[in-house]
Amino acid sequence: MSADMTADPTAVPAPGRRRFLTGGAAVLGAVATAQLWLPASAQAAEVPLPEDVFSLGVASGDPLPDGVVLWTRLAPDPPAGGGMPARTVPVEWEVASDARFGDVVRRGHTVARPALGHSVHVDVRGLRPGRTYWFRFRAGGRISPTGRTRTAPAPTAAGTGGLRVALASCQNWQQGYFTPYADMLAQDPDVVLFVGDYIYESAPSATAVRRHEGSGEPYSLTQYRNRYAQYRSDPDLAAMHAHAPFVVTFDDHEVDNDYAGQVPQDPGKQAPDAFADRLTAAYQAYYEHMPVRATAVPNGPHIKMFRRLEFGRLARLNVLDTRQYRSDQATTQAGAQDPSMTMLGARQKKWLLDGLHGSGARWNLIASQIMMAETDLKVGDGKLWYYDAWDGYQAERNALLQEFRQVRNPVVLTGDRHLTMVSDLRTDYADPGSPVVGAEFVGTSISSNGDQDQAAFHAQFDPLRGDNPHWKLVDAHRGYHLFDIRPGGIDAQVRTVSTVVRPTAEAATLARLRVEAGRPGVSLA
């Protein structure tokens, strides 16, 4: 989108590194008394919009050394299609080096169009690397809540100051409140990596902790918009979006449970044309609600989400798409080992390998929506695999892990499983003595599976430890993972909450883990 960027980026003073706000000061509306930046004559000419037109808040994402994506959506009546008139609405935006907008460094104009649900995506450039900024929008005489964001370090930055990354996934509205975000906000990450299941497509349930809107699963664009709007109304999620940039990718529940490519979970009930229409609606609604660049604008039932982000010389982040290009899931052990089975597709696989082998970064991070390490669910002789994960695509998985032997410090960051599972990555899980080539952190869920029965969970999983010696930690509390990445190593915390069935919770560190640079694998600290 075109924008008038007239400020001199070299004039931006360096704001404080962290902890600029305390407690609730970082939530939506941190600068509720922000001044208007249009002259009074222009304000009078505007067509007024409802007071709550910015009810879905603001967000930022995909930080670069010189820029970031800013997001909002005009929606005074979110659960009813948004409630906006069917017309294009002018929107202004500002970026400042201070929370009171005394030093505005970038400003511009764009529009919110009905065809994209009146969502706004501004790809701001000309910012300084490794800096904290504040931003806001204005439309129809209304000013948005203030957002806070941060650019990536300069390409030459060694990263001695570290990079703090939060890993989140799987937030089922019906199974709990998003209480882990309140603690995440207090931990003040530089960036949040969300690796799938931002919404759930399940029908409303009378026994839910809080019930999904609507009367069934979403299929149309309006239904998916309403579902996203409901999730965006969670105050903890909204506050986190307003506090730090997100890097997002989707898994299955943003469309349909366990879908593969253009094959639905239940092909006998969803015809190919109907499912293509569902994909088209789901991907458009996803784009409309995520702080991603225009490269992700969908083309019918297709959306390009695999991409790469750099954090100086410290870390390269490869964000995968493990849904659109995969073969349909295997149903037998022989099928899972079929060399023709692909998770990534040829183009994405080449892109990933080129990025890994060509990287000059100290750490090579891979965001994979589904688990890469083996999960053998059968005690004793024989194997029982979960075919939707990388266990169902073993030839490609094993070939990729062989490539890790020539990759500098690979670490896989994963979601999907609704549990914490931290593992060594080995080249061949059929051979327990095969080389360790990396580490994988499967983050627990934000709310999915609710307040899980820990005794029942351990009764199921503890007997499997002997068949999965690569597991270093397995747990089923709700929460997220927090990583402090430095040149010499990654210090990880498993942060968990006391409950998700109530709106507030206590948080604690369940475990601390360490990955040493130059030493593949992970250990409990």
C-alpha positions in Angstrom: 0.0 0.0 0.0 1.3 3.5 -0.8 2.1 5.8 2.1 3.6 9.2 2.6 6.7 8.6 4.6 8.3 12.1 5.1 10.1 11.8 8.4 13.9 11.3 8.6 14.6 7.9 10.1 18.1 9.0 11.1 16.6 11.4 13.5 15.1 8.7 15.7 16.7 8.6 19.2 17.2 5.1 20.6 14.5 4.4 23.2 15.0 2.1 26.2 15.6 -1.6 25.5 12.9 -3.1 27.7 10.6 -2.6 30.6 9.3 0.7 29.5 5.9 0.1 30.9 4.8 -1.7 34.1 2.0 -4.1 34.6 -1.3 -3.1 32.9 0.2 0.0 31.3 1.0 -2.1 28.2 -2.5 -3.2 27.6 -4.8 -1.8 24.9 -5.3 1.9 25.3 -2.0 2.7 26.9 -2.1 6.2 25.5 -5.9 6.7 25.5 -5.5 10.5 25.4 -3.4 10.7 22.3 -3.7 13.9 20.3 -5.3 14.0 16.9 -2.9 14.6 14.1 -5.3 16.0 11.5 -6.3 19.7 11.4 -9.8 20.5 12.7 -11.1 21.2 9.2 -10.2 17.7 8.0 -11.7 16.2 11.1 -15.0 17.9 10.4 -15.1 16.5 6.9 -14.7 12.9 8.0 -17.7 10.6 8.0 -18.0 9.5 11.7 -17.5 5.9 12.7 -18.8 4.2 15.8 -16.7 4.8 19.0 -15.7 1.1 19.2 -14.6 0.8 15.6 -11.1 -0.4 16.8 -12.6 -3.1 19.1 -10.2 -5.7 17.7 -7.2 -3.7 18.8 -3.9 -3.4 17.0 -1.0 -5.7 16.2 2.4 -5.9 14.5 4.4 -8.7 12.9 7.2 -10.0 10.8 9.9 -7.5 12.0 12.7 -6.5 9.7 15.8 -4.4 10.5 14.1 -1.4 8.9 10.4 -2.1 9.2 7.5 -4.1 10.5 3.9 -4.8 9.5 1.2 -2.9 11.4 -2.3 -4.3 11.6 -5.8 -3.4 12.6 -9.3 -4.2 11.5 -12.3 -1.8 11.6 -15.1 -3.7 13.3 -17.6 -2.0 15.6 -19.7 -5.2 15.7 -17.1 -8.0 15.5 -19.3 -11.1 15.9 -21.7 -10.0 13.3 -19.5 -9.7 10.3 -17.7 -6.6 11.6 -20.6 -4.1 11.4 -18.9 -1.8 8.9 -20.7 0.0 6.0 -19.9 -1.4 2.6 -17.5 1.4 1.6 -13.8 2.1 1.5 -12.7 4.0 4.6 -9.6 6.2 4.8 -7.2 5.2 7.6 -4.2 7.1 8.9 -1.3 5.6 10.8 1.6 6.9 12.9 4.8 5.4 14.2 6.7 7.2 17.0 9.8 6.6 19.1 7.9 7.3 22.3 4.7 6.2 23.8 3.2 9.8 23.9 3.9 10.3 20.1 6.1 13.4 20.8 8.6 12.2 18.2 6.6 10.8 15.2 9.1 9.2 12.8 6.7 7.8 10.2 3.1 8.5 9.2 1.0 7.8 6.2 -2.4 7.1 4.7 -4.1 3.9 3.6 -7.6 2.5 3.2 -9.7 -0.2 4.7 -11.7 -2.0 2.0 -14.8 -4.1 2.4 -13.3 -6.9 0.2 -10.7 -7.5 2.9 -13.1 -7.1 5.9 -11.9 -3.6 6.5 -8.6 -5.0 7.7 -5.5 -2.8 7.4 -1.9 -4.0 6.8 0.8 -1.3 6.6 4.3 -2.5 5.7 6.3 0.4 7.3 9.9 0.8 6.2 12.6 3.3 7.0 12.8 2.5 10.7 16.0 1.9 12.6 17.2 -1.7 13.6 16.8 -3.1 17.0 14.5 -0.3 18.2 11.2 -0.1 20.1 8.4 1.9 18.5 4.8 2.8 19.2 2.1 3.0 16.6 -1.6 3.9 16.2 -4.3 4.3 13.6 -7.0 6.9 13.0 -10.3 6.5 11.1 -13.6 8.3 11.0 -12.6 10.6 13.9 -11.6 7.6 16.1 -8.2 6.8 17.4 -7.1 3.2 17.9 -5.4 1.8 21.0 -1.6 2.3 21.0 0.6 -0.6 19.9 4.2 -1.2 20.8 6.5 -3.1 18.4 10.2 -3.7 17.8 12.4 -4.0 14.7 14.9 -6.8 14.1 18.6 -6.2 14.8 20.8 -4.9 12.0 22.1 -7.6 9.6 25.6 -7.2 11.0 24.6 -7.3 14.7 26.3 -10.2 16.6 23.5 -10.6 19.0 25.5 -10.4 22.2 22.6 -8.6 23.9 20.4 -11.7 23.1 17.0 -12.2 21.6 14.0 -13.2 23.6 11.4 -15.3 21.8 8.1 -16.7 23.1 6.6 -19.8 21.4 2.9 -20.3 21.5 0.2 -22.4 19.8 -3.2 -24.1 20.1 -5.6 -21.6 21.7 -9.1 -23.3 21.8 -11.6 -20.7 23.0 -14.0 -23.3 24.2 -11.5 -25.1 26.4 -10.2 -22.2 28.3 -9.2 -18.5 28.7 -5.9 -17.4 27.2 -4.3 -16.8 30.6 -0.7 -17.6 29.6 -0.5 -14.4 27.6 -0.7 -12.3 30.8 2.5 -13.9 32.0 4.0 -13.7 28.5 3.4 -10.0 28.4 5.2 -9.6 31.8 8.2 -11.5 30.4 8.5 -9.0 27.6 9.7 -11.0 24.6 11.2 -9.3 21.5 9.0 -11.4 19.3 6.2 -14.0 19.6 6.3 -17.1 17.4 2.8 -18.6 17.0 3.0 -21.9 15.2 -0.6 -22.9 14.6 -4.3 -23.3 15.7 -4.9 -19.7 16.3 -8.7 -20.5 16.1 -10.6 -23.7 16.2 -13.2 -24.6 13.7 -15.3 -26.8 16.0 -19.0 -26.2 16.5 -20.3 -24.5 19.6 -20.5 -26.8 22.7 -22.9 -26.4 25.5 -20.3 -27.8 28.0 -17.6 -25.4 26.9 -15.7 -23.1 29.3 -16.8 -20.3 27.0 -18.8 -21.1 23.9 -18.0 -20.6 20.3 -20.2 -18.1 18.4 -22.5 -19.2 15.6 -24.4 -22.4 15.2 -21.9 -24.8 13.7 -18.4 -25.1 12.1 -17.4 -22.1 9.9 -17.5 -22.7 6.1 -18.1 -19.2 4.6 -15.9 -16.1 4.8 -18.3 -14.3 7.1 -18.3 -17.3 9.5 -14.5 -17.5 9.6 -14.4 -13.7 10.1 -16.8 -14.0 13.1 -14.7 -16.8 14.6 -11.5 -14.8 14.3 -13.2 -11.7 15.8 -14.4 -13.7 18.8 -10.8 -15.0 19.4 -9.4 -11.5 19.0 -11.7 -10.2 21.7 -9.8 -12.2 24.4 -8.2 -9.4 26.5 -4.9 -11.2 27.2 -4.4 -12.1 23.5 -5.2 -8.5 22.5 -2.8 -7.1 25.0 0.0 -9.3 23.8 -0.6 -8.4 20.2 -0.4 -4.7 21.2 2.9 -5.3 23.1 5.2 -7.2 20.7 5.4 -8.3 17.1 4.1 -11.8 16.2 5.5 -14.2 13.6 2.6 -16.5 12.7 1.9 -19.6 10.7 -1.2 -21.8 10.6 -1.9 -25.5 11.2 -5.1 -27.4 10.6 -7.7 -25.9 12.8 -7.6 -22.6 11.0 -9.4 -24.5 8.3 -10.4 -28.1 9.1 -9.0 -30.7 11.5 -6.1 -32.8 10.0 -6.7 -31.5 6.4 -3.8 -32.2 4.0 -3.4 -30.0 0.9 -6.8 -29.8 -0.6 -8.1 -33.0 1.1 -10.4 -32.5 4.1 -10.5 -34.6 7.2 -13.8 -36.2 5.9 -13.6 -36.3 2.1 -16.8 -38.3 2.0 -18.7 -35.3 3.5 -16.9 -32.4 1.8 -16.7 -32.5 -2.0 -13.5 -31.1 -3.6 -15.2 -28.0 -5.0 -16.9 -27.3 -1.6 -13.6 -27.8 0.3 -11.8 -25.5 -2.2 -14.4 -22.8 -1.3 -13.8 -23.4 2.4 -10.1 -23.1 2.0 -10.6 -19.8 0.0 -12.7 -18.4 2.9 -10.5 -19.7 5.6 -7.2 -18.4 4.1 -8.7 -15.0 3.4 -10.0 -14.6 6.9 -6.6 -15.7 8.2 -4.8 -13.0 6.2 -7.4 -10.4 7.3 -6.7 -11.0 10.9 -2.9 -11.6 10.9 0.0 -9.0 10.9 1.6 -10.4 7.7 2.8 -8.8 4.5 1.0 -8.6 1.2 3.0 -11.6 -0.1 0.5 -13.6 2.0 -2.6 -12.2 0.2 -4.4 -15.5 -0.8 -5.0 -16.6 -4.3 -8.2 -18.5 -4.0 -7.6 -21.7 -2.1 -3.8 -21.0 -1.8 -1.8 -18.8 0.4 2.0 -18.4 0.7 3.2 -18.5 4.3 6.6 -20.1 4.3 9.2 -17.4 4.7 12.4 -16.5 6.4 13.3 -13.8 8.9 16.7 -12.7 10.1 17.8 -11.5 13.5 21.2 -10.1 12.8 24.0 -12.8 12.7 22.4 -14.4 15.8 19.4 -16.2 14.4 17.7 -17.1 11.1 14.1 -18.2 11.4 12.6 -20.4 8.8 8.8 -20.5 9.0 7.3 -23.6 7.5 3.9 -24.4 6.0 3.2 -28.1 6.8 -0.4 -28.2 5.6 -0.7 -26.9 2.0 1.9 -29.0 0.3 1.8 -32.3 2.1 0.6 -35.7 0.9 -2.6 -37.1 2.4 -1.8 -38.8 5.7 -0.7 -42.4 5.8 -2.9 -45.0 7.4 -0.3 -47.8 7.9 3.3 -48.1 9.1 4.3 -49.0 5.5 2.6 -45.9 4.2 4.4 -43.7 6.7 7.7 -45.0 5.4 6.9 -44.5 1.7 9.6 -42.4 0.2 7.1 -40.6 -2.0 5.3 -39.1 1.0 6.1 -35.4 1.4 5.3 -32.9 4.1 6.9 -29.9 2.5 6.5 -30.3 -1.2 9.5 -30.1 -3.6 9.6 -26.3 -3.8 9.4 -25.6 0.0 11.9 -28.4 0.7 14.5 -26.9 -1.6 13.8 -23.4 -0.2 14.4 -24.8 3.4 17.6 -26.6 2.5 19.0 -23.7 0.6 18.3 -21.5 3.6 19.8 -23.8 6.1 23.0 -24.5 4.2 23.4 -20.9 3.1 22.9 -19.5 6.5 25.6 -17.4 8.2 23.6 -17.2 11.4 24.7 -18.6 14.7 21.4 -20.4 15.3 19.1 -21.8 12.6 15.6 -21.9 13.9 12.8 -23.9 12.2 9.1 -23.2 13.0 7.3 -26.5 12.3 3.7 -26.7 13.1 3.8 -30.4 13.8 6.3 -32.5 15.8 9.5 -33.7 14.1 10.9 -36.1 16.7 9.5 -39.6 16.9 6.6 -40.3 19.2 6.3 -44.1 19.6 3.0 -44.6 21.3 3.4 -48.4 21.8 5.1 -49.8 24.9 7.6 -52.5 24.2 8.2 -54.2 20.8 6.8 -52.6 17.7 5.9 -49.0 16.9 2.7 -47.0 16.9 2.9 -43.5 15.3 0.8 -40.4 15.0 0.5 -40.2 11.2 -0.4 -36.5 11.0 3.0 -35.5 12.5 6.4 -36.0 10.9 6.2 -39.7 11.9 3.8 -40.1 9.0 6.4 -38.8 6.6 9.5 -40.6 7.8 11.6 -40.8 4.6 11.5 -37.0 4.1 11.9 -36.4 7.9 15.0 -38.7 8.1 16.5 -37.1 5.0 16.0 -33.7 6.5 17.6 -34.7 9.7 20.6 -36.1 7.8 21.0 -32.6 6.3 21.1 -31.2 9.8 24.5 -32.7 10.2 25.9 -29.9 8.0 23.7 -27.2 9.5 24.9 -24.8 12.2 23.0 -25.2 15.5 19.5 -26.3 14.2 16.6 -25.9 16.6 13.0 -26.8 15.8 10.2 -25.0 17.4 6.8 -26.7 17.2 3.2 -26.8 18.4 0.2 -29.0 17.8 0.5 -31.6 20.5 -1.2 -29.8 23.4 1.8 -30.8 25.6 5.4 -29.9 26.2 7.7 -32.4 24.6 11.4 -31.5 24.4 13.6 -33.9 22.5 16.9 -34.6 20.9 16.7 -34.9 17.1 18.4 -38.0 15.8 19.1 -39.0 12.2 17.4 -42.4 12.6 15.0 -43.2 15.3 15.1 -46.9 14.5 18.7 -46.7 15.7 18.9 -45.2 19.3 22.7 -44.8 18.7 22.3 -42.6 15.6 23.8 -39.1 15.9 22.0 -36.3 17.7 21.8 -33.5 15.2 19.6 -30.9 16.8 16.9 -30.1 19.4 13.2 -29.7 19.3 10.9 -27.8 21.6 7.2 -28.8 21.3 5.4 -26.0 23.1 2.4 -26.8 25.2 -1.0 -25.2 24.3 -2.3 -21.8 25.4 -5.7 -23.4 26.3 -6.4 -26.5 24.2 -7.2 -29.6 26.4 -8.0 -27.2 29.3 -6.8 -28.0 32.8 -5.6 -31.5 31.9 -5.6 -34.3 34.5 -1.9 -34.6 35.2 -2.1 -38.0 36.8 -4.0 -39.5 33.9 -1.5 -37.9 31.5 1.6 -39.3 33.2 -0.1 -42.7 33.5 -0.3 -42.7 29.7 3.1 -41.2 28.8 5.5 -42.2 31.6 5.5 -45.9 30.4 6.5 -44.7 27.0 9.7 -43.0 28.1 11.8 -46.2 27.6 10.6 -46.4 24.0 11.4 -42.8 23.4 14.8 -42.2 25.0 15.3 -39.0 23.0 12.5 -37.3 25.1 14.0 -34.9 27.7 10.8 -33.5 29.1 7.2 -34.4 28.8 4.4 -32.5 30.5 0.8 -31.4 30.0 0.3 -28.1 31.8 -0.9 -25.2 29.8 1.4 -22.3 29.0 4.1 -21.4 26.5 7.9 -21.6 26.1 10.3 -18.7 26.5 13.8 -18.6 24.9 16.7 -16.4 25.6 19.0 -16.8 22.6 22.6 -15.7 22.8 25.7 -16.7 20.7 26.9 -19.2 23.2 23.6 -21.0 23.9 19.8 -20.9 24.2 18.3 -20.9 27.7 14.7 -22.1 27.6 11.9 -21.9 30.2 8.7 -23.8 30.1 6.2 -21.3 31.6 3.0 -22.8 32.8 -0.2 -21.4 34.4 -2.3 -22.7 37.3 -5.6 -22.7 35.3 -7.2 -21.8 32.0 -10.8 -22.4 33.1 -10.9 -19.0 35.0 -9.9 -15.6 33.5 -6.9 -15.2 35.7 -4.1 -17.5 36.8 -0.7 -17.8 38.5 2.3 -18.5 36.4 5.6 -20.3 37.2 8.6 -21.9 35.5 8.0 -25.6 35.2 11.5 -26.4 33.9 14.6 -24.8 32.5 16.5 -26.3 29.6 19.8 -25.4 27.7 21.1 -25.9 24.2 24.8 -25.2 23.9 26.2 -23.8 20.6 28.2 -26.4 18.8 26.7 -29.3 20.9 23.6 -30.8 19.2 20.8 -31.7 21.6 19.1 -30.3 24.7 19.6 -30.8 28.4 17.7 -30.0 31.6 19.4 -27.1 33.2 
